[in-house]
C-alpha cells in the first residue's frame, strides 16, 4: 500500500513537470526587431523577415516606427506576438 502511494506521487509529479514544459513551450511574447533597405517597402520587408527569423513564428506584425536616414536609406521597427524562445 505504501509503495503504491509513492508511485502515485511520483507519477503526479512527473505529469506536472511535463505539462509545465508543454505550456511554456507554446507561450507567446511580444517581440520587436528592425529592418533596413533602400526603400520604405524594402526596409519593412526586411524587418518582418528579421523578426520571423529571430523570434518566429510571429503574428500581428505592426510597424511602430520608421524613418529615412541622411544617406536616403530607410529603417523600420516592427513588433508582434511571437512564440519561439530563440
N, C-alpha and C positions, 0 to 999 in steps of 0.2 A: 504494500500500500504506500509506504513512504517513498519507494523508488519511482512509482508512477507519478507522484506529486512533483518530484524533482524533474522528471522528464517533461511533465506538462508545463512547468515553469520555464524550463529551457526552451521548449517549442514556442511558447508565448513570447519569450524574449527575442528569439530568432525571427519570428514573424514581424514583431515591432521594428526590428532593425531593418529587415528587408523592405517593409512598407515605407519607412522613413527615407531610405535610399531612393526608392522609386519616386516618391513625391518630390524630393528635392531635385531629382534629375530633370523633371519636367516643369519646374518653376520658371516663371518669366521675370524679366527685369528690364528696366529702362536703360537704354544704351545710346551713346552719341558717337559720331565719327565725322570726319571731314573728307572732302574731295577737292581736287584742283583740276583746272583744264583751260583750254584756250577760249572756250565759250561758256556761258552760264549753263547751257544744257549739258555740255561735256563734264563740267565740274559736278553737277547734280548727279549725273550717271555714275561718275567715279566715286562720289560719296556713298551712293547706295550700294555699289559693288563692295566698297571697303567695309561698311557696317555689316553686310551679309557675310563677308569673308572673316571678319574678326569675331562676330558675336552671333551669327545666324544659326537658325533661320529667324528672321525678324519680320514683323508686320507693322502696319500703321505707320509707315515712314513719313516723316514730315520735315520739310526744310524749315529750320527755325532761324537761320541767319545766312546771308550771302553777301558778297561784295566783289568789287573789282580792284585788283592790285594796280600799282602805278605802271607796271610793265604791260598792262592790258589783259593779263590772265585773270581768271575768276576763281573764287573759292566758295564752297557751300558747306554748311554744317547741317547734319541731319540727326534726327532722333527717332527711336521706335521701341517697340516691345520685342525683346529677343528672348531666346530660350536656351542658348548654348553657353556653357561656362568655359570658354577657352582661356 
